[in-house]
């Protein structure tokens, strides 16, 4: 069921809302980055034996960067879609 947000006074006309998929991927990226930093710093190695292997923290940081890149796609697409609509142009 489609929802019409054109009449919503709470939505800013200058900035489109961040899609849910972008928020989820961004949150997962932040959690993965924090876990990677914890593993590289030392305390995270006690969580699981596989995290004690060399390069596990770096793999988590690289995965976080990939999640940030994946989160950028829906956010950019939402902004491009909002820029195409004449009633929301900045």
C-alpha positions in Angstrom: 0.0 0.0 0.0 1.5 3.3 -1.1 1.8 6.1 1.4 1.6 9.7 0.3 4.0 11.9 2.2 3.4 15.0 0.1 1.0 16.5 2.7 3.2 15.6 5.8 4.2 18.9 7.5 6.9 17.2 9.5 9.0 16.3 6.5 11.6 18.9 5.6 11.4 20.2 2.1 15.2 20.6 1.8 16.3 17.2 2.8 14.8 13.9 1.9 14.3 11.2 4.5 16.9 8.5 4.8 15.4 5.2 3.7 15.1 2.4 6.2 17.5 0.2 4.2 20.1 2.9 4.4 19.6 3.3 8.2 19.9 -0.5 8.8 23.1 -0.8 6.7 24.6 2.3 8.4 23.8 0.9 11.9 25.3 -2.5 11.0 28.4 -0.7 9.7 28.8 1.2 12.9 28.4 -1.9 15.0 30.9 -3.8 12.8 33.4 -1.0 13.0 33.2 -0.8 16.8 33.6 -4.6 17.0 36.6 -4.4 14.6 38.2 -1.7 16.7 37.6 -3.8 19.9 39.1 -6.9 18.4 42.2 -5.0 17.1 42.6 -3.3 20.5 42.6 -6.6 22.4 39.5 -7.0 24.5 37.4 -8.4 21.7 39.7 -11.3 21.3 38.2 -12.9 24.4 34.7 -13.0 22.8 35.4 -15.9 20.5 38.5 -18.0 19.5 38.2 -17.0 15.9 38.5 -13.4 16.8 41.9 -14.1 18.3 43.3 -15.0 14.9 45.5 -12.4 13.2 43.6 -10.2 10.8 40.2 -10.7 12.3 39.9 -7.1 13.5 41.0 -5.9 10.1 38.5 -8.1 8.4 35.7 -6.5 10.5 36.9 -3.0 9.7 37.0 -3.7 6.0 33.4 -5.2 6.3 32.3 -2.0 8.0 33.7 0.1 5.2 31.7 -2.1 2.7 28.6 -1.7 4.8 29.0 2.1 4.7 29.4 2.0 1.0 26.3 -0.2 0.7 24.4 2.3 2.9 25.3 5.1 0.6 23.4 3.7 -2.4 19.8 4.0 -1.0 20.6 7.3 0.6 22.0 8.8 -2.7 19.1 7.3 -4.7 16.6 8.9 -2.3 18.2 12.2 -2.7 18.3 11.9 -6.5 14.6 11.0 -6.5 13.8 14.0 -4.4 15.9 16.2 -6.7 13.8 15.1 -9.6 10.6 16.2 -8.0 9.9 19.9 -8.7 8.0 20.5 -5.4 11.0 19.5 -3.2 13.9 21.2 -5.1 16.3 23.2 -3.0 
